[in-house]
Amino acid sequence: MFRSYVNGVLQGEAQLAFKPHGPGATSIGTRMNHVNYFNGAVRQARFTPRALTPDQFPKMPGSK
């Protein structure tokens, strides 16, 4: 069952025959099709095997 929520309120749901994605890819600093390059600096990127709760997000220096 696919469910879509906005601010914790169910907006819709549908029965789906979901198939897992194959091997993935990522692109940092540009779109996957290599247009619209980012002209700044990426300070840090982190990947986790599961979704994090907000209190598990890493703290940036100078943040509260």
PyMOL Python script that loads the backbone (N, CA, C, O; Angstrom):
from pymol import cmd

cmd.read_pdbstr("""\
ATOM      1  N   MET A   1       0.849  -1.174   0.000  1.00  0.00           N
ATOM      2  CA  MET A   1       0.000   0.000   0.000  1.00  0.00           C
ATOM      3  C   MET A   1       0.894   1.237   0.000  1.00  0.00           C
ATOM      4  O   MET A   1       1.773   1.366   0.853  1.00  0.00           O
ATOM      5  N   PHE A   2       0.679   2.135  -0.940  1.00  0.00           N
ATOM      6  CA  PHE A   2       1.390   3.414  -0.977  1.00  0.00           C
ATOM      7  C   PHE A   2       0.523   4.441  -0.269  1.00  0.00           C
ATOM      8  O   PHE A   2      -0.672   4.555  -0.542  1.00  0.00           O
ATOM      9  N   ARG A   3       1.130   5.183   0.638  1.00  0.00           N
ATOM     10  CA  ARG A   3       0.418   6.252   1.340  1.00  0.00           C
ATOM     11  C   ARG A   3       1.230   7.531   1.257  1.00  0.00           C
ATOM     12  O   ARG A   3       2.453   7.508   1.391  1.00  0.00           O
ATOM     13  N   SER A   4       0.553   8.638   1.037  1.00  0.00           N
ATOM     14  CA  SER A   4       1.203   9.945   0.948  1.00  0.00           C
ATOM     15  C   SER A   4       0.662  10.845   2.058  1.00  0.00           C
ATOM     16  O   SER A   4      -0.547  11.024   2.205  1.00  0.00           O
ATOM     17  N   TYR A   5       1.597  11.407   2.836  1.00  0.00           N
ATOM     18  CA  TYR A   5       1.221  12.271   3.957  1.00  0.00           C
ATOM     19  C   TYR A   5       1.814  13.663   3.771  1.00  0.00           C
ATOM     20  O   TYR A   5       2.910  13.809   3.229  1.00  0.00           O
ATOM     21  N   VAL A   6       1.093  14.678   4.217  1.00  0.00           N
ATOM     22  CA  VAL A   6       1.593  16.053   4.282  1.00  0.00           C
ATOM     23  C   VAL A   6       1.353  16.532   5.698  1.00  0.00           C
ATOM     24  O   VAL A   6       0.214  16.572   6.164  1.00  0.00           O
ATOM     25  N   ASN A   7       2.433  16.898   6.386  1.00  0.00           N
ATOM     26  CA  ASN A   7       2.337  17.337   7.779  1.00  0.00           C
ATOM     27  C   ASN A   7       1.596  16.321   8.646  1.00  0.00           C
ATOM     28  O   ASN A   7       0.816  16.695   9.522  1.00  0.00           O
ATOM     29  N   GLY A   8       1.843  15.036   8.396  1.00  0.00           N
ATOM     30  CA  GLY A   8       1.244  13.986   9.205  1.00  0.00           C
ATOM     31  C   GLY A   8      -0.190  13.645   8.862  1.00  0.00           C
ATOM     32  O   GLY A   8      -0.785  12.782   9.507  1.00  0.00           O
ATOM     33  N   VAL A   9      -0.767  14.307   7.852  1.00  0.00           N
ATOM     34  CA  VAL A   9      -2.154  14.062   7.458  1.00  0.00           C
ATOM     35  C   VAL A   9      -2.161  13.247   6.167  1.00  0.00           C
ATOM     36  O   VAL A   9      -1.530  13.632   5.183  1.00  0.00           O
ATOM     37  N   LEU A  10      -2.875  12.120   6.174  1.00  0.00           N
ATOM     38  CA  LEU A  10      -2.960  11.269   4.999  1.00  0.00           C
ATOM     39  C   LEU A  10      -3.632  12.019   3.856  1.00  0.00           C
ATOM     40  O   LEU A  10      -4.757  12.497   4.006  1.00  0.00           O
ATOM     41  N   GLN A  11      -2.956  12.127   2.717  1.00  0.00           N
ATOM     42  CA  GLN A  11      -3.498  12.829   1.551  1.00  0.00           C
ATOM     43  C   GLN A  11      -4.052  11.862   0.509  1.00  0.00           C
ATOM     44  O   GLN A  11      -4.918  12.232  -0.283  1.00  0.00           O
ATOM     45  N   GLY A  12      -3.561  10.635   0.507  1.00  0.00           N
ATOM     46  CA  GLY A  12      -4.052   9.657  -0.457  1.00  0.00           C
ATOM     47  C   GLY A  12      -3.338   8.337  -0.267  1.00  0.00           C
ATOM     48  O   GLY A  12      -2.284   8.262   0.365  1.00  0.00           O
ATOM     49  N   GLU A  13      -3.934   7.295  -0.829  1.00  0.00           N
ATOM     50  CA  GLU A  13      -3.310   5.985  -0.775  1.00  0.00           C
ATOM     51  C   GLU A  13      -3.764   5.176  -1.981  1.00  0.00           C
ATOM     52  O   GLU A  13      -4.838   5.407  -2.536  1.00  0.00           O
ATOM     53  N   ALA A  14      -2.919   4.217  -2.379  1.00  0.00           N
ATOM     54  CA  ALA A  14      -3.233   3.373  -3.525  1.00  0.00           C
ATOM     55  C   ALA A  14      -2.493   2.052  -3.385  1.00  0.00           C
ATOM     56  O   ALA A  14      -1.385   2.006  -2.851  1.00  0.00           O
ATOM     57  N   GLN A  15      -3.108   0.986  -3.864  1.00  0.00           N
ATOM     58  CA  GLN A  15      -2.469  -0.320  -3.897  1.00  0.00           C
ATOM     59  C   GLN A  15      -1.510  -0.333  -5.083  1.00  0.00           C
ATOM     60  O   GLN A  15      -1.919  -0.049  -6.209  1.00  0.00           O
ATOM     61  N   LEU A  16      -0.247  -0.657  -4.848  1.00  0.00           N
ATOM     62  CA  LEU A  16       0.745  -0.676  -5.910  1.00  0.00           C
ATOM     63  C   LEU A  16       1.455  -2.009  -5.965  1.00  0.00           C
ATOM     64  O   LEU A  16       1.682  -2.654  -4.941  1.00  0.00           O
ATOM     65  N   ALA A  17       1.802  -2.412  -7.170  1.00  0.00           N
ATOM     66  CA  ALA A  17       2.670  -3.574  -7.355  1.00  0.00           C
ATOM     67  C   ALA A  17       4.091  -3.020  -7.424  1.00  0.00           C
ATOM     68  O   ALA A  17       4.642  -2.850  -8.512  1.00  0.00           O
ATOM     69  N   PHE A  18       4.678  -2.742  -6.272  1.00  0.00           N
ATOM     70  CA  PHE A  18       5.984  -2.095  -6.191  1.00  0.00           C
ATOM     71  C   PHE A  18       7.099  -3.089  -6.436  1.00  0.00           C
ATOM     72  O   PHE A  18       7.125  -4.170  -5.848  1.00  0.00           O
ATOM     73  N   LYS A  19       8.018  -2.715  -7.304  1.00  0.00           N
ATOM     74  CA  LYS A  19       9.193  -3.538  -7.565  1.00  0.00           C
ATOM     75  C   LYS A  19      10.419  -2.780  -7.070  1.00  0.00           C
ATOM     76  O   LYS A  19      10.531  -1.578  -7.310  1.00  0.00           O
ATOM     77  N   PRO A  20      11.331  -3.449  -6.389  1.00  0.00           N
ATOM     78  CA  PRO A  20      12.527  -2.761  -5.899  1.00  0.00           C
ATOM     79  C   PRO A  20      13.353  -2.185  -7.039  1.00  0.00           C
ATOM     80  O   PRO A  20      13.385  -2.726  -8.145  1.00  0.00           O
ATOM     81  N   HIS A  21      14.019  -1.078  -6.744  1.00  0.00           N
ATOM     82  CA  HIS A  21      14.931  -0.475  -7.714  1.00  0.00           C
ATOM     83  C   HIS A  21      16.157  -1.357  -7.854  1.00  0.00           C
ATOM     84  O   HIS A  21      16.502  -2.108  -6.942  1.00  0.00           O
ATOM     85  N   GLY A  22      16.803  -1.262  -8.982  1.00  0.00           N
ATOM     86  CA  GLY A  22      18.064  -1.950  -9.189  1.00  0.00           C
ATOM     87  C   GLY A  22      19.190  -1.134  -8.572  1.00  0.00           C
ATOM     88  O   GLY A  22      18.935  -0.261  -7.742  1.00  0.00           O
ATOM     89  N   PRO A  23      20.410  -1.400  -8.957  1.00  0.00           N
ATOM     90  CA  PRO A  23      21.544  -0.626  -8.435  1.00  0.00           C
ATOM     91  C   PRO A  23      21.333   0.866  -8.700  1.00  0.00           C
ATOM     92  O   PRO A  23      20.878   1.262  -9.774  1.00  0.00           O
ATOM     93  N   GLY A  24      21.666   1.670  -7.718  1.00  0.00           N
ATOM     94  CA  GLY A  24      21.431   3.101  -7.826  1.00  0.00           C
ATOM     95  C   GLY A  24      22.676   3.886  -8.189  1.00  0.00           C
ATOM     96  O   GLY A  24      23.763   3.333  -8.358  1.00  0.00           O
ATOM     97  N   ALA A  25      22.489   5.170  -8.301  1.00  0.00           N
ATOM     98  CA  ALA A  25      23.581   6.093  -8.598  1.00  0.00           C
ATOM     99  C   ALA A  25      23.281   7.401  -7.891  1.00  0.00           C
ATOM    100  O   ALA A  25      22.138   7.678  -7.525  1.00  0.00           O
ATOM    101  N   THR A  26      24.305   8.190  -7.706  1.00  0.00           N
ATOM    102  CA  THR A  26      24.127   9.509  -7.110  1.00  0.00           C
ATOM    103  C   THR A  26      25.032  10.493  -7.821  1.00  0.00           C
ATOM    104  O   THR A  26      26.023  10.115  -8.447  1.00  0.00           O
ATOM    105  N   SER A  27      24.677  11.752  -7.714  1.00  0.00           N
ATOM    106  CA  SER A  27      25.469  12.804  -8.339  1.00  0.00           C
ATOM    107  C   SER A  27      25.512  13.980  -7.382  1.00  0.00           C
ATOM    108  O   SER A  27      24.469  14.472  -6.952  1.00  0.00           O
ATOM    109  N   ILE A  28      26.695  14.427  -7.053  1.00  0.00           N
ATOM    110  CA  ILE A  28      26.855  15.561  -6.143  1.00  0.00           C
ATOM    111  C   ILE A  28      27.498  16.691  -6.926  1.00  0.00           C
ATOM    112  O   ILE A  28      28.596  16.537  -7.462  1.00  0.00           O
ATOM    113  N   GLY A  29      26.825  17.812  -6.993  1.00  0.00           N
ATOM    114  CA  GLY A  29      27.370  18.978  -7.676  1.00  0.00           C
ATOM    115  C   GLY A  29      26.814  19.196  -9.072  1.00  0.00           C
ATOM    116  O   GLY A  29      27.115  20.209  -9.704  1.00  0.00           O
ATOM    117  N   THR A  30      26.012  18.271  -9.562  1.00  0.00           N
ATOM    118  CA  THR A  30      25.347  18.438 -10.853  1.00  0.00           C
ATOM    119  C   THR A  30      24.160  17.490 -10.914  1.00  0.00           C
ATOM    120  O   THR A  30      24.069  16.537 -10.140  1.00  0.00           O
ATOM    121  N   ARG A  31      23.259  17.760 -11.838  1.00  0.00           N
ATOM    122  CA  ARG A  31      22.154  16.832 -12.045  1.00  0.00           C
ATOM    123  C   ARG A  31      22.675  15.549 -12.674  1.00  0.00           C
ATOM    124  O   ARG A  31      23.788  15.525 -13.198  1.00  0.00           O
ATOM    125  N   MET A  32      21.899  14.504 -12.629  1.00  0.00           N
ATOM    126  CA  MET A  32      22.343  13.213 -13.176  1.00  0.00           C
ATOM    127  C   MET A  32      22.676  13.286 -14.664  1.00  0.00           C
ATOM    128  O   MET A  32      23.487  12.505 -15.160  1.00  0.00           O
ATOM    129  N   ASN A  33      22.043  14.234 -15.381  1.00  0.00           N
ATOM    130  CA  ASN A  33      22.331  14.359 -16.813  1.00  0.00           C
ATOM    131  C   ASN A  33      23.454  15.370 -17.089  1.00  0.00           C
ATOM    132  O   ASN A  33      23.651  15.793 -18.229  1.00  0.00           O
ATOM    133  N   HIS A  34      24.183  15.750 -16.037  1.00  0.00           N
ATOM    134  CA  HIS A  34      25.375  16.606 -16.131  1.00  0.00           C
ATOM    135  C   HIS A  34      25.098  18.008 -16.693  1.00  0.00           C
ATOM    136  O   HIS A  34      25.921  18.557 -17.425  1.00  0.00           O
ATOM    137  N   VAL A  35      23.948  18.579 -16.353  1.00  0.00           N
ATOM    138  CA  VAL A  35      23.660  19.974 -16.665  1.00  0.00           C
ATOM    139  C   VAL A  35      23.406  20.704 -15.355  1.00  0.00           C
ATOM    140  O   VAL A  35      23.164  20.068 -14.329  1.00  0.00           O
ATOM    141  N   ASN A  36      23.459  22.019 -15.376  1.00  0.00           N
ATOM    142  CA  ASN A  36      23.242  22.868 -14.210  1.00  0.00           C
ATOM    143  C   ASN A  36      24.220  22.538 -13.086  1.00  0.00           C
ATOM    144  O   ASN A  36      23.820  22.174 -11.980  1.00  0.00           O
ATOM    145  N   TYR A  37      25.494  22.670 -13.389  1.00  0.00           N
ATOM    146  CA  TYR A  37      26.527  22.384 -12.397  1.00  0.00           C
ATOM    147  C   TYR A  37      26.425  23.341 -11.220  1.00  0.00           C
ATOM    148  O   TYR A  37      26.157  24.529 -11.399  1.00  0.00           O
ATOM    149  N   PHE A  38      26.637  22.828 -10.031  1.00  0.00           N
ATOM    150  CA  PHE A  38      26.658  23.614  -8.802  1.00  0.00           C
ATOM    151  C   PHE A  38      28.006  24.319  -8.726  1.00  0.00           C
ATOM    152  O   PHE A  38      29.050  23.678  -8.843  1.00  0.00           O
ATOM    153  N   ASN A  39      27.989  25.629  -8.531  1.00  0.00           N
ATOM    154  CA  ASN A  39      29.229  26.408  -8.518  1.00  0.00           C
ATOM    155  C   ASN A  39      29.599  26.860  -7.112  1.00  0.00           C
ATOM    156  O   ASN A  39      30.109  27.965  -6.930  1.00  0.00           O
ATOM    157  N   GLY A  40      29.353  26.039  -6.149  1.00  0.00           N
ATOM    158  CA  GLY A  40      29.688  26.357  -4.765  1.00  0.00           C
ATOM    159  C   GLY A  40      30.600  25.290  -4.203  1.00  0.00           C
ATOM    160  O   GLY A  40      31.412  24.703  -4.920  1.00  0.00           O
ATOM    161  N   ALA A  41      30.459  25.049  -2.932  1.00  0.00           N
ATOM    162  CA  ALA A  41      31.277  24.037  -2.270  1.00  0.00           C
ATOM    163  C   ALA A  41      30.370  23.116  -1.473  1.00  0.00           C
ATOM    164  O   ALA A  41      29.460  23.586  -0.789  1.00  0.00           O
ATOM    165  N   VAL A  42      30.602  21.819  -1.550  1.00  0.00           N
ATOM    166  CA  VAL A  42      29.884  20.842  -0.744  1.00  0.00           C
ATOM    167  C   VAL A  42      30.769  20.552   0.453  1.00  0.00           C
ATOM    168  O   VAL A  42      31.855  19.991   0.313  1.00  0.00           O
ATOM    169  N   ARG A  43      30.300  20.938   1.630  1.00  0.00           N
ATOM    170  CA  ARG A  43      31.118  20.773   2.831  1.00  0.00           C
ATOM    171  C   ARG A  43      31.135  19.338   3.315  1.00  0.00           C
ATOM    172  O   ARG A  43      32.174  18.824   3.730  1.00  0.00           O
ATOM    173  N   GLN A  44      29.971  18.688   3.259  1.00  0.00           N
ATOM    174  CA  GLN A  44      29.893  17.350   3.836  1.00  0.00           C
ATOM    175  C   GLN A  44      28.694  16.615   3.238  1.00  0.00           C
ATOM    176  O   GLN A  44      27.658  17.221   2.964  1.00  0.00           O
ATOM    177  N   ALA A  45      28.844  15.325   3.043  1.00  0.00           N
ATOM    178  CA  ALA A  45      27.735  14.467   2.617  1.00  0.00           C
ATOM    179  C   ALA A  45      27.786  13.199   3.456  1.00  0.00           C
ATOM    180  O   ALA A  45      28.852  12.617   3.659  1.00  0.00           O
ATOM    181  N   ARG A  46      26.634  12.781   3.938  1.00  0.00           N
ATOM    182  CA  ARG A  46      26.563  11.545   4.729  1.00  0.00           C
ATOM    183  C   ARG A  46      25.416  10.693   4.212  1.00  0.00           C
ATOM    184  O   ARG A  46      24.369  11.208   3.819  1.00  0.00           O
ATOM    185  N   PHE A  47      25.624   9.393   4.218  1.00  0.00           N
ATOM    186  CA  PHE A  47      24.618   8.457   3.767  1.00  0.00           C
ATOM    187  C   PHE A  47      24.394   7.429   4.866  1.00  0.00           C
ATOM    188  O   PHE A  47      25.346   6.985   5.508  1.00  0.00           O
ATOM    189  N   THR A  48      23.149   7.053   5.082  1.00  0.00           N
ATOM    190  CA  THR A  48      22.832   6.052   6.095  1.00  0.00           C
ATOM    191  C   THR A  48      21.992   4.959   5.447  1.00  0.00           C
ATOM    192  O   THR A  48      21.320   5.211   4.447  1.00  0.00           O
ATOM    193  N   PRO A  49      22.018   3.751   5.999  1.00  0.00           N
ATOM    194  CA  PRO A  49      21.232   2.660   5.427  1.00  0.00           C
ATOM    195  C   PRO A  49      19.745   2.727   5.788  1.00  0.00           C
ATOM    196  O   PRO A  49      18.961   1.887   5.347  1.00  0.00           O
ATOM    197  N   ARG A  50      19.359   3.721   6.586  1.00  0.00           N
ATOM    198  CA  ARG A  50      17.951   3.865   6.969  1.00  0.00           C
ATOM    199  C   ARG A  50      17.647   5.341   7.186  1.00  0.00           C
ATOM    200  O   ARG A  50      18.559   6.161   7.298  1.00  0.00           O
ATOM    201  N   ALA A  51      16.370   5.672   7.245  1.00  0.00           N
ATOM    202  CA  ALA A  51      15.963   7.044   7.501  1.00  0.00           C
ATOM    203  C   ALA A  51      16.306   7.429   8.938  1.00  0.00           C
ATOM    204  O   ALA A  51      16.190   6.604   9.845  1.00  0.00           O
ATOM    205  N   LEU A  52      16.725   8.666   9.150  1.00  0.00           N
ATOM    206  CA  LEU A  52      17.042   9.158  10.489  1.00  0.00           C
ATOM    207  C   LEU A  52      15.916  10.027  11.010  1.00  0.00           C
ATOM    208  O   LEU A  52      15.217  10.685  10.239  1.00  0.00           O
ATOM    209  N   THR A  53      15.745  10.026  12.317  1.00  0.00           N
ATOM    210  CA  THR A  53      14.823  10.971  12.940  1.00  0.00           C
ATOM    211  C   THR A  53      15.560  12.308  13.067  1.00  0.00           C
ATOM    212  O   THR A  53      16.791  12.320  13.066  1.00  0.00           O
ATOM    213  N   PRO A  54      14.850  13.422  13.174  1.00  0.00           N
ATOM    214  CA  PRO A  54      15.531  14.712  13.249  1.00  0.00           C
ATOM    215  C   PRO A  54      16.577  14.807  14.362  1.00  0.00           C
ATOM    216  O   PRO A  54      17.601  15.463  14.172  1.00  0.00           O
ATOM    217  N   ASP A  55      16.352  14.173  15.516  1.00  0.00           N
ATOM    218  CA  ASP A  55      17.337  14.263  16.596  1.00  0.00           C
ATOM    219  C   ASP A  55      18.603  13.448  16.296  1.00  0.00           C
ATOM    220  O   ASP A  55      19.605  13.588  16.997  1.00  0.00           O
ATOM    221  N   GLN A  56      18.563  12.604  15.266  1.00  0.00           N
ATOM    222  CA  GLN A  56      19.744  11.834  14.870  1.00  0.00           C
ATOM    223  C   GLN A  56      20.574  12.544  13.791  1.00  0.00           C
ATOM    224  O   GLN A  56      21.652  12.069  13.435  1.00  0.00           O
ATOM    225  N   PHE A  57      20.087  13.665  13.272  1.00  0.00           N
ATOM    226  CA  PHE A  57      20.839  14.403  12.260  1.00  0.00           C
ATOM    227  C   PHE A  57      22.133  14.911  12.874  1.00  0.00           C
ATOM    228  O   PHE A  57      22.138  15.328  14.032  1.00  0.00           O
ATOM    229  N   PRO A  58      23.225  14.886  12.129  1.00  0.00           N
ATOM    230  CA  PRO A  58      24.481  15.416  12.673  1.00  0.00           C
ATOM    231  C   PRO A  58      24.359  16.927  12.888  1.00  0.00           C
ATOM    232  O   PRO A  58      23.726  17.630  12.100  1.00  0.00           O
ATOM    233  N   LYS A  59      24.962  17.399  13.943  1.00  0.00           N
ATOM    234  CA  LYS A  59      24.949  18.830  14.262  1.00  0.00           C
ATOM    235  C   LYS A  59      26.078  19.528  13.510  1.00  0.00           C
ATOM    236  O   LYS A  59      27.216  19.060  13.500  1.00  0.00           O
ATOM    237  N   MET A  60      25.749  20.643  12.888  1.00  0.00           N
ATOM    238  CA  MET A  60      26.749  21.434  12.190  1.00  0.00           C
ATOM    239  C   MET A  60      27.427  22.369  13.185  1.00  0.00           C
ATOM    240  O   MET A  60      26.777  22.852  14.112  1.00  0.00           O
ATOM    241  N   PRO A  61      28.698  22.629  13.013  1.00  0.00           N
ATOM    242  CA  PRO A  61      29.380  23.569  13.923  1.00  0.00           C
ATOM    243  C   PRO A  61      28.671  24.914  13.953  1.00  0.00           C
ATOM    244  O   PRO A  61      28.327  25.470  12.910  1.00  0.00           O
ATOM    245  N   GLY A  62      28.458  25.423  15.144  1.00  0.00           N
ATOM    246  CA  GLY A  62      27.797  26.716  15.307  1.00  0.00           C
ATOM    247  C   GLY A  62      26.289  26.632  15.382  1.00  0.00           C
ATOM    248  O   GLY A  62      25.634  27.646  15.622  1.00  0.00           O
ATOM    249  N   SER A  63      25.704  25.435  15.181  1.00  0.00           N
ATOM    250  CA  SER A  63      24.249  25.317  15.277  1.00  0.00           C
ATOM    251  C   SER A  63      23.858  24.927  16.692  1.00  0.00           C
ATOM    252  O   SER A  63      24.680  24.413  17.450  1.00  0.00           O
ATOM    253  N   LYS A  64      22.612  25.169  17.044  1.00  0.00           N
ATOM    254  CA  LYS A  64      22.140  24.850  18.393  1.00  0.00           C
ATOM    255  C   LYS A  64      21.433  23.536  18.432  1.00  0.00           C
ATOM    256  O   LYS A  64      20.972  23.114  19.492  1.00  0.00           O
TER     257      LYS A  64
END
""", "prot")
cmd.dss("prot")
cmd.show_as("cartoon", "prot")
cmd.util.cbc("prot")
cmd.orient("prot")
